[in-house]
């Protein structure tokens, strides 16, 4: 079973012009027309990966970058998947307006292979999935009422940052969220994956179950425009190894295998060379960018530490000293240049206001 997850689809503005009457007349062969390049971009990913199942983690009829009103573009994409007999499940995000998403759901009812799973637990070909929409998680009481001990293979969600800690209370193998941020990190015997496509850069992940075993291959990809082309950063991990904190020592950049090096190591290496060669400087800049954007940030070491700390406070009914709180709030949560750190809001949302000793 091969599962592709996309989220936060950054549609191009001209796709708003698609009329209801046009939907049934636009097929895969029509997408070579420049008007539909925004749909073809995501279809190319699907065609390249050849998944058995496609998951859409919210913000699929609108997004923070492109605005709202792209439900007809999404209908066309689902129609093409229908012809391919490729199953797809979707949930709503914060930029899926109630009206636009309801229109999309009404369309899925006419299809055999597409289904809205917002706030539903379903089983598909032996894979147990739970969908959590943005509006459901917004009301903490309703989110907490969903938590129980049943086994879940994949949580598909669209969570705001402060509420994501609650996802680890579920008994799930994979926690996937759209909305923003890019992470592939093991936290408390779960694999946490966050996706973000609010800019020109696209991130998505592919999970592939290994025959009848409990192991999974994980491939996280980032497509970024560079020099007029889409360059690919590809990170491949093994589920069982990842839970043991055994990570792949290499990643792939546009077909070239590269070793993972922390930012400090790369910087110190080039500092020692004291090279003024333009080619070396360009290589240094690229390596540093890849480590910040593609590796160090994606691996989420400090995010993992912060989540585990605040869960320990709650689970052990413990308290933080003032010094411990200061250290916790220094940890980087998200942001490609490390400027966004843990906030008291994140801590309070999970453990309450009285967490200080």
C-alpha distance (Angstrom), angle and dihedral (degrees) to the residues before:
residue distance angle dihedral
X1 . . .
X2 3.80 . .
X3 3.82 116.6 .
X4 3.80 125.5 -168.9
X5 3.82 121.1 -164.7
X6 3.80 123.9 -160.2
X7 3.80 128.4 172.9
X8 3.80 144.5 171.7
X9 3.78 94.3 28.3
X10 3.79 108.8 -149.4
X11 3.80 98.9 -147.8
X12 3.80 120.7 -168.4
X13 3.80 115.3 -109.0
X14 3.81 95.7 -117.2
X15 3.82 90.6 64.4
X16 3.80 88.0 74.7
X17 3.80 86.4 73.7
X18 3.82 93.2 68.5
X19 3.80 107.9 115.1
X20 3.79 126.9 -147.7
X21 3.81 90.2 -110.8
X22 3.82 90.8 55.0
X23 3.81 96.8 57.6
X24 3.79 98.3 82.5
X25 3.82 92.1 45.6
X26 3.81 97.8 55.4
X27 3.80 113.6 86.0
X28 3.78 135.4 166.6
X29 3.81 93.0 -85.8
X30 3.83 90.1 55.7
X31 3.79 92.6 59.2
X32 3.81 93.2 83.5
X33 3.80 85.4 77.8
X34 3.82 108.0 101.4
X35 3.81 89.4 -126.7
X36 3.80 90.2 70.6
X37 3.80 100.5 40.7
X38 3.82 90.1 115.0
X39 3.81 90.6 61.7
X40 3.79 93.3 41.6
X41 3.81 91.0 54.8
X42 3.81 91.5 63.9
X43 3.79 93.7 37.2
X44 3.82 89.1 54.9
X45 3.80 89.2 57.0
X46 3.81 90.3 50.8
X47 3.80 92.3 46.9
X48 3.81 91.8 47.9
X49 3.81 93.9 49.7
X50 3.84 97.9 39.0
X51 3.83 94.7 -154.3
X52 3.79 126.6 -171.7
X53 3.80 89.6 -143.0
X54 3.81 133.4 23.2
X55 3.81 120.6 -155.6
X56 3.81 121.1 -161.9
X57 3.82 111.4 -158.3
X58 3.79 99.9 -159.5
X59 3.82 139.4 -77.5
X60 3.78 91.0 77.0
X61 3.83 99.9 134.7
X62 3.80 92.8 42.8
X63 3.78 142.7 -2.9
X64 3.78 142.1 -161.2
X65 3.80 91.9 -103.2
X66 3.80 102.8 43.0
X67 3.81 100.9 28.1
X68 3.80 128.4 -132.3
X69 3.79 136.0 -49.9
X70 3.81 106.7 67.6
X71 3.79 98.9 121.4
X72 3.81 91.3 117.2
X73 3.82 91.4 55.4
X74 3.80 88.6 51.6
X75 3.80 90.9 48.6
X76 3.80 89.7 55.8
X77 3.80 91.2 51.0
X78 3.82 90.7 50.1
X79 3.82 90.6 47.5
X80 3.80 90.1 55.3
X81 3.81 90.9 49.1
X82 3.80 87.9 49.8
X83 3.81 90.9 57.0
X84 3.81 89.1 49.1
X85 3.83 89.0 49.9
X86 3.80 88.9 -126.1
X87 3.80 114.2 152.2
X88 3.81 118.5 -130.1
X89 3.80 133.5 -174.3
X90 3.78 124.5 -166.4
X91 3.79 142.0 -173.0
X92 3.80 131.9 -167.0
X93 3.81 125.4 -103.9
X94 3.79 133.9 -161.7
X95 3.82 92.6 -87.8
X96 3.80 93.3 50.3
X97 3.79 100.0 95.4
X98 3.80 115.4 -144.3
X99 3.81 91.7 -113.7
X100 3.81 97.1 46.3
X101 3.79 94.1 44.4
X102 3.82 92.3 47.1
X103 3.80 88.0 54.0
X104 3.80 90.2 51.6
X105 3.82 92.7 47.8
X106 3.81 89.6 50.8
X107 3.81 87.2 55.4
X108 3.82 93.0 50.5
X109 3.81 89.3 56.6
X110 3.81 87.7 65.5
X111 3.81 90.4 54.1
X112 3.80 129.9 77.0
X113 3.80 99.4 -151.7
X114 3.84 103.4 40.9
X115 3.82 127.6 74.4
X116 3.79 139.0 169.8
X117 3.83 108.9 -129.5
X118 3.80 99.0 177.9
X119 3.83 107.2 153.8
X120 3.80 92.9 -6.5
X121 3.80 135.2 118.9
X122 3.79 112.5 -141.4
X123 3.79 138.7 166.0
X124 3.79 120.5 -139.8
X125 3.80 120.9 -176.0
X126 3.80 90.9 -28.7
X127 3.83 94.8 -45.1
X128 3.82 114.4 118.1
X129 3.80 114.2 -147.1
X130 3.79 135.1 -178.2
X131 3.81 120.7 -164.4
X132 3.82 119.8 -154.5
X133 3.79 118.1 -174.6
X134 3.79 125.5 -150.8
X135 3.80 92.4 -111.9
X136 3.81 92.5 52.0
X137 3.83 93.6 51.7
X138 3.80 90.6 45.7
X139 3.82 88.9 72.4
X140 3.80 102.8 60.3
X141 3.79 94.4 -162.2
X142 3.82 91.1 57.5
X143 3.80 92.0 46.9
X144 3.83 91.6 51.0
X145 3.81 90.1 50.3
X146 3.82 88.6 60.4
X147 3.80 93.4 57.7
X148 3.80 115.9 102.0
X149 3.81 138.7 137.3
X150 3.80 100.1 -95.1
X151 3.79 115.9 125.9
X152 3.80 116.0 -104.2
X153 3.77 126.7 -174.6
X154 3.81 97.3 -164.4
X155 3.78 133.4 13.8
X156 3.80 109.6 -159.2
X157 3.79 109.2 -162.3
X158 3.79 147.5 154.0
X159 3.79 103.1 -144.3
X160 3.77 134.0 173.9
X161 3.78 113.4 -127.9
X162 3.81 99.8 -106.8
X163 3.82 92.5 52.8
X164 3.80 99.3 48.3
X165 3.79 94.1 89.8
X166 3.82 88.8 70.0
X167 3.82 89.7 64.1
X168 3.80 89.6 71.5
X169 3.81 89.7 64.6
X170 3.82 88.1 71.1
X171 3.81 120.7 87.8
X172 3.80 95.3 -119.1
X173 3.79 137.3 141.7
X174 3.81 95.9 -152.3
X175 3.80 128.7 27.0
X176 3.80 111.2 -165.7
X177 3.78 123.5 -178.9
X178 3.76 135.9 177.0
X179 3.84 125.7 -163.7
X180 3.82 100.1 86.4
X181 3.81 145.1 -34.7
X182 3.81 130.3 64.7
X183 3.77 119.8 -117.9
X184 3.78 140.1 151.0
X185 3.78 105.4 178.6
X186 3.83 138.4 140.8
X187 3.81 112.7 -125.2
X188 3.82 121.9 176.3
X189 3.83 97.8 -23.1
X190 3.80 91.8 -45.8
X191 3.80 129.9 99.6
X192 3.79 113.0 -128.6
X193 3.81 118.0 -156.1
X194 3.79 125.1 -179.7
X195 3.79 125.8 -176.4
X196 3.77 134.3 -160.7
X197 3.79 130.9 -178.0
X198 3.78 101.0 160.8
X199 3.80 92.4 124.6
X200 3.80 133.8 39.2
X201 3.79 89.1 -74.2
X202 3.82 116.3 90.0
X203 3.79 126.0 -153.9
X204 3.80 126.0 -171.8
X205 3.78 139.0 155.3
X206 3.78 137.1 -139.2
X207 3.81 123.5 -154.5
X208 3.79 119.0 -167.7
X209 3.79 121.7 -172.6
X210 3.77 113.3 -137.9
X211 3.80 105.7 -125.7
X212 3.82 111.4 -83.3
X213 3.81 95.5 -22.0
X214 3.79 127.5 101.0
X215 3.78 90.8 -117.9
X216 3.79 125.9 107.3
X217 3.78 135.3 -165.5
X218 3.82 111.5 -134.6
X219 3.79 123.7 -158.4
X220 3.82 119.5 -178.1
X221 3.79 114.9 -171.3
X222 3.78 133.2 -170.0
X223 3.80 118.6 -166.4
X224 3.78 113.2 -162.3
X225 3.81 128.9 178.0
X226 3.77 112.9 -118.5
X227 3.79 130.4 161.1
X228 3.80 90.6 -7.0
X229 3.82 94.0 -53.4
X230 3.78 138.0 87.9
X231 3.80 110.3 -106.8
X232 3.81 118.1 -159.9
X233 3.79 128.5 -138.5
X234 3.80 108.1 -168.4
X235 3.80 124.7 -170.6
X236 3.80 117.5 -172.1
X237 3.79 123.1 -167.1
X238 3.80 138.7 167.9
X239 3.82 116.5 -125.0
X240 3.82 97.4 -138.2
X241 3.80 92.8 44.3
X242 3.79 91.9 46.4
X243 3.81 91.3 56.2
X244 3.81 86.9 56.0
X245 3.83 89.1 50.3
X246 3.80 90.6 -111.9
X247 3.78 103.9 143.1
X248 3.76 130.7 -175.0
X249 3.81 109.3 -95.7
X250 3.81 91.8 -146.3
X251 3.78 139.2 49.1
X252 3.78 132.7 -169.1
X253 3.79 124.2 -113.3
X254 3.79 114.4 -169.6
X255 3.80 92.9 -34.9
X256 3.81 95.8 -40.7
X257 3.80 120.2 109.2
X258 3.77 112.8 -133.4
X259 3.80 132.4 -177.1
X260 3.77 118.6 -115.3
X261 3.79 110.9 -113.7
X262 3.80 126.3 173.6
X263 3.80 114.0 -114.8
X264 3.82 92.3 -110.4
X265 3.83 92.3 55.5
X266 3.79 92.8 51.3
X267 3.78 92.1 47.1
X268 3.81 93.1 48.1
X269 3.82 91.8 48.0
X270 3.80 93.4 55.0
X271 3.78 91.5 40.8
X272 3.81 89.7 58.5
X273 3.80 92.7 49.9
X274 3.83 91.0 53.4
X275 3.78 86.3 -160.1
X276 3.79 120.0 173.9
X277 3.77 91.3 -174.3
X278 3.81 109.0 129.9
X279 3.79 91.9 -139.0
X280 3.81 91.9 52.6
X281 3.80 92.2 48.0
X282 3.81 90.3 50.6
X283 3.82 90.1 49.4
X284 3.80 91.3 49.0
X285 3.80 92.0 50.9
X286 3.80 91.8 48.6
X287 3.81 93.4 46.9
X288 3.80 91.9 49.6
X289 3.79 91.7 48.4
X290 3.79 91.8 49.4
X291 3.79 91.6 50.6
X292 3.80 93.3 48.0
X293 3.79 97.0 41.9
X294 3.78 103.0 25.7
X295 3.78 108.4 29.3
X296 3.81 122.1 10.4
X297 3.78 92.0 40.9
X298 3.80 94.8 42.0
X299 3.81 92.4 49.9
X300 3.81 89.8 58.3
X301 3.80 97.9 -157.9
X302 3.81 94.0 165.0
X303 3.79 93.4 41.1
X304 3.81 89.1 54.6
X305 3.80 91.0 49.2
X306 3.80 92.5 49.9
X307 3.81 95.6 48.1
X308 3.81 92.0 48.1
X309 3.80 91.2 48.8
X310 3.80 96.2 52.9
X311 3.80 92.1 43.3
X312 3.79 89.3 52.6
X313 3.81 90.3 52.6
X314 3.79 90.5 56.0
X315 3.80 99.4 37.9
X316 3.80 93.4 48.7
X317 3.80 93.9 37.9
X318 3.80 86.7 -124.1
X319 3.78 134.6 151.4
X320 3.79 135.8 -131.5
X321 3.76 122.0 -123.7
X322 3.78 114.9 -136.0
X323 3.82 89.6 -105.9
X324 3.81 91.6 51.7
X325 3.79 90.5 49.5
X326 3.81 91.1 52.5
X327 3.82 90.5 51.7
X328 3.81 92.2 47.0
X329 3.79 93.2 51.2
X330 3.81 90.3 53.2
X331 3.80 92.5 63.4
X332 3.80 116.4 107.5
X333 3.79 114.0 -116.5
X334 3.78 104.1 175.1
X335 3.79 141.0 -28.6
X336 3.78 124.1 102.1
X337 3.80 94.1 -114.7
X338 3.77 95.2 42.7
X339 3.78 98.5 -110.8
X340 3.81 97.4 126.4
X341 3.78 113.6 78.7
X342 3.80 138.0 175.3
X343 3.77 112.2 -65.8
X344 3.79 132.3 -154.0
X345 3.80 86.6 -116.3
X346 3.82 90.2 64.5
X347 3.79 91.6 50.0
X348 3.81 96.5 43.4
X349 3.82 93.4 47.5
X350 3.80 89.9 61.6
X351 3.80 107.0 29.7
X352 3.80 103.2 23.0
X353 3.79 132.6 -118.5
X354 3.79 97.8 -66.3
X355 3.80 98.2 67.0
X356 3.82 94.7 114.9
X357 3.79 118.8 93.8
